[in-house]
Amino acid sequence: GGSPLLRRNDSSFDLRSTMKRTASTLSLLTNREQSYKLLTDVRNQSFRVLSEATTTMKSKLIQKSIDVKLTAKAKGMKFMAKVQHGGHAGLPPPFTWNQTVWTFTGVAITHSILSLLDYYIVTLSGGSHQLIIGPLGALTTLQYNLTAAPASQPRNCLYAQIIAISTCSVLHRFESLNRFQRAALAPTIVNTVTAKLGIIHPPSGAAAAVFAYQKFSQVDELLFLLGVVISTFIAVIINNLSDRRQYPSTSWAVFKVVFS
């Protein structure tokens, strides 16, 4: 069975091994407990951070919703006030009899000449061509009733109408567009472009609608531009005969367009 000394050594060795294993096991258990506690702390901290972030986000969304509602309400109230009460600008004063006579004279002479020109154009062309009068009526309204307005100046008259005619010519090349679509697009494009270029001219919107709705020949388009030039030439003569009027009220910068 071996010597007693060897048996004691073996027992001592087994005891030391058992103690080491026990210590190792306890250490492992302790590490696991610490790890578990650490993970639990991290998880709880994450939950707290997530909960705080969620609460903050909900609070911001609620505040944003309240701000949007208040802004929409304020804008709605401002809109209704503008619609109901209008602005503070005064109504334009009526013309004196003297200025009324000048307007009557200028418009009568201009449209008599334009109508006579249209008559000869239709007669000589056998009805193939005509002078489009409609937008020219709006033009003479500006030239004799709003003589000093920027929109009435020759520079605006000429350039804006050229843009209107050119826009309609381009739109007519798109066969997929019907006349209703062209009539909607043309004034939109013309009014936007002329506003950007600083050459706003209301009759150009009217011309855009007319020339977009119906297809006219290039001769008719050129005749219309000729009508614009004739109207402007007559307006310069008649308005400047009056001591109270000046046309144009700006310099003759007809070929100056500022792109900005």
QUIHUQUI-V515523 format. One record per backbone hydrogen bond with DSSP energy under -0.5 kcal/mol. NH is the residue of the N-H (numbers start at 1). CO is the residue of the C=O. E is the energy in kcal/mol with one decimal. If there is no record, write none. Layout:
nh | co | e
NH | CO | E
NH | CO | E
//
This chain:
nh | co | e
7 | 3 | -1.9
8 | 4 | -2.3
9 | 5 | -2.3
10 | 6 | -2.7
11 | 7 | -2.4
12 | 8 | -2.5
13 | 9 | -2.6
14 | 10 | -2.7
15 | 11 | -2.3
16 | 12 | -2.3
17 | 13 | -2.5
18 | 14 | -2.7
19 | 15 | -2.6
20 | 16 | -2.6
21 | 17 | -2.8
22 | 18 | -2.7
23 | 19 | -3.0
24 | 20 | -2.9
25 | 21 | -2.7
26 | 22 | -2.9
27 | 23 | -2.7
28 | 24 | -2.6
29 | 25 | -2.9
30 | 26 | -2.7
31 | 27 | -2.8
32 | 28 | -2.7
33 | 29 | -2.7
34 | 30 | -2.7
35 | 31 | -3.2
36 | 32 | -3.1
37 | 33 | -2.7
38 | 34 | -2.9
39 | 35 | -3.0
40 | 36 | -2.7
41 | 37 | -2.6
42 | 38 | -2.7
43 | 39 | -3.0
44 | 40 | -2.7
45 | 41 | -2.6
46 | 42 | -2.7
47 | 43 | -2.7
48 | 44 | -2.4
49 | 45 | -2.7
50 | 46 | -3.0
51 | 47 | -2.7
52 | 48 | -2.7
53 | 49 | -2.7
54 | 50 | -2.6
55 | 51 | -2.5
56 | 52 | -2.7
57 | 53 | -2.7
58 | 54 | -2.7
59 | 55 | -2.4
60 | 56 | -2.6
61 | 57 | -2.8
62 | 58 | -2.6
63 | 59 | -2.4
64 | 60 | -3.0
65 | 61 | -2.6
66 | 62 | -2.3
67 | 63 | -2.7
68 | 64 | -2.8
69 | 65 | -2.4
70 | 66 | -2.7
71 | 67 | -2.9
72 | 68 | -2.9
73 | 69 | -2.5
74 | 70 | -2.6
75 | 71 | -2.8
76 | 72 | -2.6
77 | 73 | -2.5
78 | 74 | -2.4
79 | 75 | -2.8
80 | 76 | -2.5
81 | 77 | -2.3
82 | 78 | -2.3
83 | 79 | -2.4
84 | 80 | -3.0
85 | 81 | -2.6
86 | 81 | -0.5
86 | 82 | -1.3
100 | 96 | -2.3
101 | 97 | -2.1
102 | 98 | -1.6
103 | 99 | -2.2
104 | 100 | -2.6
105 | 101 | -2.8
106 | 102 | -2.6
107 | 103 | -2.6
108 | 104 | -2.4
109 | 105 | -2.5
110 | 106 | -2.4
111 | 107 | -2.6
112 | 108 | -1.7
113 | 109 | -2.2
114 | 110 | -2.4
115 | 111 | -2.4
116 | 112 | -2.2
117 | 113 | -2.4
118 | 114 | -2.4
119 | 115 | -2.2
120 | 116 | -2.1
121 | 117 | -2.3
122 | 118 | -2.6
123 | 119 | -2.4
124 | 120 | -2.9
125 | 121 | -1.9
126 | 123 | -0.8
127 | 122 | -2.4
128 | 125 | -1.0
132 | 130 | -0.6
133 | 131 | -0.7
136 | 133 | -1.0
137 | 133 | -1.3
137 | 134 | -1.2
138 | 134 | -1.0
139 | 135 | -1.7
140 | 136 | -2.3
141 | 137 | -1.4
142 | 138 | -1.6
143 | 139 | -2.4
144 | 140 | -1.8
145 | 141 | -1.7
146 | 141 | -0.6
146 | 142 | -1.6
149 | 146 | -1.2
152 | 149 | -1.6
153 | 150 | -1.2
157 | 153 | -2.4
158 | 154 | -2.6
159 | 155 | -2.1
160 | 156 | -2.1
161 | 157 | -1.3
162 | 158 | -1.9
163 | 159 | -2.3
164 | 160 | -2.1
165 | 161 | -2.6
166 | 162 | -2.5
167 | 163 | -2.5
168 | 164 | -2.1
169 | 165 | -2.1
170 | 166 | -2.0
171 | 167 | -2.3
172 | 168 | -2.0
173 | 170 | -1.2
174 | 171 | -1.3
175 | 173 | -1.1
177 | 174 | -1.6
182 | 178 | -2.3
183 | 179 | -2.4
184 | 180 | -1.1
185 | 181 | -2.5
186 | 182 | -2.9
187 | 183 | -0.6
188 | 184 | -0.9
189 | 185 | -2.8
190 | 186 | -2.8
191 | 187 | -2.7
192 | 188 | -1.7
193 | 189 | -2.7
194 | 190 | -2.7
195 | 191 | -1.5
196 | 192 | -2.1
197 | 193 | -2.2
198 | 194 | -0.7
198 | 195 | -0.5
199 | 194 | -2.7
204 | 201 | -2.0
205 | 201 | -0.6
205 | 202 | -1.4
206 | 202 | -1.3
207 | 203 | -2.6
208 | 204 | -2.2
209 | 205 | -1.9
210 | 206 | -2.3
211 | 207 | -2.9
212 | 208 | -1.5
213 | 209 | -2.0
214 | 210 | -1.5
216 | 214 | -0.5
221 | 217 | -1.8
222 | 218 | -2.4
223 | 219 | -2.4
224 | 220 | -2.0
225 | 221 | -2.0
226 | 222 | -2.1
227 | 223 | -2.0
228 | 224 | -1.8
229 | 225 | -2.1
230 | 226 | -2.6
231 | 227 | -2.5
232 | 228 | -2.2
233 | 229 | -2.5
234 | 230 | -2.4
235 | 231 | -2.3
236 | 232 | -2.1
237 | 233 | -1.5
238 | 234 | -2.7
239 | 235 | -2.1
240 | 236 | -1.2
241 | 237 | -0.5
241 | 238 | -1.0
242 | 238 | -0.5
242 | 239 | -1.1
245 | 242 | -0.8
253 | 251 | -2.3
254 | 252 | -1.3
256 | 253 | -1.3
257 | 255 | -0.6
259 | 257 | -0.6
260 | 258 | -0.7
//
